[in-house]
């Protein structure tokens, strides 16, 4: 799958996969080659898809060839650059800065972990870069790539287990 910026709209993109092109939301500052924590950018990179997490109480089990696990109430993701768990899953409560994966707004009802700054990790290199559900109107993300949930479900069903996402 390849994601390109949408002409004239840097916080939106077009994703091409298997002969289909679909719109998506990108980071509020568009795509950048040099990603930094908190810059609001979607990284220009080739990003392997690692695993899928989903809200089992809200949606049926997604069809996917990727490793799959239901999101638990105590699932979080560390975004504190000085912490040894930076850009890693953490159990909640967590005393340092983190994201809760069980969100009320539905954005993480389907969440695909992307291999960005996972191995090796660079402090302040960017964290919690996911594919996830989009807000209405495909409004900007904090750096992730977001699709309407029906589109995300269709993509997951068609992607191979070693899928990669290229952001150009």
C-alpha positions as CSV (number, residue, x, y, z in Angstrom):
1,X,0.0,0.0,0.0
2,X,1.3,3.5,-0.9
3,X,0.1,6.7,0.7
4,X,0.7,10.1,-1.0
5,X,-0.4,13.5,0.1
6,X,-3.6,14.8,-1.4
7,X,-2.9,17.8,-3.7
8,X,-3.7,21.0,-1.9
9,X,-4.5,19.3,1.4
10,X,-1.3,18.3,3.3
11,X,-3.3,16.7,6.2
12,X,-5.1,14.3,3.9
13,X,-3.7,11.6,1.7
14,X,-4.6,9.1,-1.0
15,X,-3.9,5.4,-0.3
16,X,-3.4,3.1,-3.2
17,X,-3.7,-0.7,-2.8
18,X,-4.7,-3.5,-5.2
19,X,-6.0,-1.1,-7.9
20,X,-8.1,0.9,-5.4
21,X,-7.4,4.5,-4.2
22,X,-9.1,5.7,-1.0
23,X,-8.8,8.9,0.9
24,X,-7.2,9.0,4.4
25,X,-6.3,11.5,7.1
26,X,-2.7,12.4,7.8
27,X,-0.9,14.4,10.5
28,X,-1.9,18.0,10.9
29,X,1.5,19.1,9.5
30,X,1.5,16.7,6.6
31,X,4.3,14.3,5.7
32,X,7.9,14.8,6.9
33,X,11.1,12.9,6.4
34,X,12.4,14.0,9.8
35,X,9.8,13.0,12.3
36,X,10.0,14.3,15.9
37,X,7.9,13.7,18.9
38,X,4.9,16.1,19.0
39,X,5.5,17.6,15.5
40,X,2.1,16.5,14.2
41,X,3.7,15.0,11.1
42,X,3.1,11.6,9.4
43,X,6.6,10.1,8.8
44,X,7.8,9.6,5.2
45,X,8.9,6.0,5.5
46,X,8.2,2.4,4.7
47,X,6.3,1.0,7.7
48,X,5.7,-2.7,8.2
49,X,2.3,-3.5,9.8
50,X,3.0,-5.2,13.1
51,X,-0.4,-6.2,14.6
52,X,-4.0,-5.3,14.9
53,X,-5.8,-4.3,18.1
54,X,-9.6,-3.9,18.2
55,X,-12.5,-3.1,20.5
56,X,-14.2,-6.5,20.7
57,X,-17.2,-5.0,22.6
58,X,-17.9,-2.6,19.7
59,X,-17.0,-4.5,16.6
60,X,-16.8,-8.1,15.4
61,X,-13.4,-9.7,15.0
62,X,-11.7,-8.2,12.0
63,X,-10.6,-10.5,9.2
64,X,-6.8,-10.1,8.9
65,X,-3.7,-12.1,8.3
66,X,-1.9,-9.9,10.9
67,X,-1.6,-10.9,14.5
68,X,-4.8,-9.8,16.3
69,X,-5.7,-9.0,19.9
70,X,-8.7,-7.4,21.6
71,X,-7.9,-4.1,23.4
72,X,-8.1,-4.4,27.2
73,X,-9.1,-1.7,29.6
74,X,-5.5,-1.4,30.9
75,X,-3.8,-1.0,27.5
76,X,-1.8,2.1,27.0
77,X,1.1,3.3,24.8
78,X,4.1,5.2,26.3
79,X,4.9,8.5,24.6
80,X,7.4,9.9,27.2
81,X,10.8,10.1,25.4
82,X,12.8,9.9,28.7
83,X,11.1,6.7,29.8
84,X,12.6,3.3,29.1
85,X,9.1,2.2,27.8
86,X,9.0,5.0,25.2
87,X,7.0,4.0,22.1
88,X,6.0,0.7,23.7
89,X,2.7,-0.7,25.0
90,X,2.3,-0.1,28.8
91,X,-0.2,-1.3,31.3
92,X,-2.4,1.4,32.8
93,X,-2.3,3.2,35.1
94,X,1.0,4.5,33.9
95,X,2.8,7.3,35.8
96,X,4.4,8.9,32.7
97,X,2.9,10.4,29.5
98,X,0.9,7.8,27.5
99,X,-2.1,7.3,25.3
100,X,-5.0,5.2,26.4
101,X,-5.8,2.6,23.7
102,X,-9.4,2.1,24.9
103,X,-10.8,5.5,23.8
104,X,-14.4,6.7,24.0
105,X,-14.3,8.6,20.7
106,X,-14.0,5.4,18.6
107,X,-10.7,6.4,16.8
108,X,-8.9,3.3,18.2
109,X,-11.8,0.9,17.7
110,X,-9.5,-0.6,15.1
111,X,-5.8,0.1,15.6
112,X,-2.9,-1.2,13.5
113,X,0.5,-0.9,15.1
114,X,3.1,0.3,12.6
115,X,6.8,-0.4,12.9
116,X,7.9,3.2,13.2
117,X,10.7,3.9,15.7
118,X,10.2,0.6,17.4
119,X,13.5,-1.1,16.6
120,X,15.8,0.7,17.3
121,X,14.0,3.4,19.2
122,X,15.3,7.0,19.2
123,X,14.1,9.2,22.0
124,X,11.9,12.0,20.6
125,X,11.9,10.2,17.3
126,X,8.1,9.8,17.3
127,X,5.7,7.4,19.0
128,X,2.3,5.8,18.7
129,X,2.3,6.0,14.8
130,X,-0.8,3.9,14.0
131,X,-3.4,3.2,11.3
132,X,-6.7,3.9,13.0
133,X,-10.3,5.0,12.4
134,X,-10.8,8.5,11.0
135,X,-12.8,11.3,12.4
136,X,-15.7,12.5,10.3
137,X,-14.5,14.7,7.4
138,X,-11.0,13.0,7.5
139,X,-9.7,15.7,9.9
140,X,-6.0,15.7,10.7
141,X,-4.4,13.3,13.1
142,X,-1.4,13.8,15.4
143,X,0.8,11.9,12.9
144,X,-1.1,8.7,12.3
145,X,-2.8,7.6,9.2
146,X,-6.6,7.2,9.6
147,X,-9.3,5.7,7.4
148,X,-13.1,5.5,7.8
149,X,-13.6,2.2,9.8
150,X,-15.4,0.4,6.9
151,X,-12.4,1.2,4.6
152,X,-9.9,0.1,7.3
153,X,-11.8,-3.2,7.7
154,X,-11.7,-3.9,4.0
155,X,-8.0,-3.1,3.8
156,X,-7.2,-5.4,6.7
157,X,-9.1,-8.2,5.1
158,X,-7.0,-7.9,1.9
159,X,-3.5,-7.2,3.3
160,X,-1.0,-10.0,3.5
161,X,0.7,-10.9,6.8
162,X,4.0,-9.1,5.9
163,X,2.2,-6.0,4.5
164,X,4.1,-2.7,4.4
165,X,2.8,0.8,4.1
166,X,4.9,3.3,2.1
167,X,4.3,6.9,2.9
168,X,5.9,9.0,0.1
